[in-house]
Amino acid sequence: MQFRCACGQLISDTADSLPYKGLIVPDQDVNRVLGFPHDQASSWLRYTRAAYQCSQCDRFFVADGSGVLHSFVPEEHSPKLLSSDEGDEWMHTLVGVWNDDCPPGEEGGLSWEASDPTFREPYDTWTALRDAYFHVLEQLEAAERLRSASLERNGESVNIWPESQA
């Protein structure tokens, strides 16, 4: 989903772990949500509502129960209300994807959630993408800032980190 703020800023919800998106749980549903196991997201997500904050004007958007967005303007500057409290120490997800059948220049890329916005870098060859993936994986792992990582080629898993997720 993508939409434009009144200030003209494009707000995109096309990835995970966005620093300008959050989930709101109505107080009446909190105990119900807390009762679901973490791995049953499809069960508890239905009790949440999406919220977004414009990075240009701080306008806040909240979806109602039917998904319609309503906007609110803060009385004062209020940056990054939906970002993790861990700031730059937030644990990242690293993803590398390559597909031999895509047109030249669109075969694959490497992305990881940095701060704002998600970083994505295209690569011209599988070897360059693979080498960059393992280099970034090593850096984030050494800094203890890696939550998970995956590398795929033509839909086949090449690497999953940590191995317990494999």
C-alpha positions, 0 to 999 in steps of 0.5 A: 500500500502507498498513499500521499500525505497532505504535505505531498510525501509518499508513504509506502507500506511495502516492506517489514520493520518500517521506522514510520509504521506501527501497530495499535492495539485497542485497550479492549483487545490487549489481553486477547492479543497478549494471549496468542503465541508470537508465531501465530501472527495471523491470529493476533494481527486482526486485533491491531490497527496500522499507524503511520507517521509522515517523515516530512510533517509528522502527520499521524495516520491511524486505520480504523477497524475497516482499514480506512486511514484517518489523519491527525496533526500533532500540536508540536514537532514529534519526530519518529513516534513509531521508531524502535526505542533501540534507535541505531542499536535496533536489530536488522534483517538482511535479505539477498535475492537473485533471479537469473530469469529477470531482465538485465539490471533487475536480477537481484539486490541486497537489502537490510533495514537500516534506519530510514528508509530501508537500504537496497542495493542492486547487483549486476552478478550473482557473485557480487551479490553473494559476496556483499551479502556475506560481508554485510552479514559478518559486519552486522553479526559482529556488531550484534545488530542482526535479527535474521538473514536470508539469501536466495537464488532462483527461489532456492534458499542459499543461506539462512541465519540464524541456522535455527530458522532453517 
